[in-house]
């Protein structure tokens, strides 16, 4: 498994993408043979290979998308758990206005800071 944008790529996705490349090559080789007399057979096979290429690429992308969504859900649940458990992202808490005014009244810059907060 490899890491793309913080998401571990599932083996199913890698297999689908590699198979998609294989079928693309097979379809391209059928299109190169069109100079022979069996044009209809090669065009049909080439078209089937190209359709399989698109189908496998879409399925592989779907597996990658599902893994990405699952990974996002785990990160969000982990953050919510830490906040609910009292272990937020930082240890600071929000100060109330009376607490801030009490701290301002004790400092020598109280008048200037209080004026800035009220505006």
C-alpha positions, 0 to 999 in steps of 0.5 A, spaced: 500 500 500 502 507 498 500 513 501 497 519 497 495 525 500 494 522 507 490 516 505 493 509 504 491 507 497 487 500 498 490 494 494 484 493 490 485 500 487 492 499 485 489 492 482 484 496 478 489 501 476 494 496 473 488 492 470 486 498 467 493 500 464 493 493 461 486 493 458 488 500 455 494 497 452 491 491 449 485 496 446 491 500 443 494 494 440 488 492 437 487 499 433 494 498 430 492 492 427 486 495 423 491 495 417 489 488 416 483 485 413 479 483 419 477 490 421 470 489 424 473 484 429 479 488 431 475 494 432 470 491 436 475 488 441 479 494 441 472 498 443 471 492 449 478 493 451 477 501 452 470 500 455 474 495 460 479 500 461 474 506 463 470 501 468 476 499 472 479 506 472 472 508 475 471 502 480 479 503 482 477 511 484 471 509 487 475 504 492 480 510 493 474 515 495 471 510 500 477 509 503 478 517 503 471 518 506 473 512 512 479 516 513 476 523 514 471 520 519 476 517 523 479 523 524 473 527 526 471 522 531 478 522 534 477 530 535 470 529 537 472 524 542 478 528 545 474 534 546 468 531 549 474 527 554 476 534 556 483 533 552 482 539 547 487 541 542 490 546 546 489 547 554 487 554 554 479 556 555 475 562 553 475 567 558 469 571 560 468 579 559 468 580 567 475 576 567 478 580 562 475 586 565 478 584 572 485 583 569 485 589 565 483 593 571 489 591 575 494 592 569 497 599 568 494 599 561 487 598 563 484 604 560 487 603 553 486 596 552 478 596 555 477 602 550 480 597 544 476 591 546 469 595 547 470 598 539 
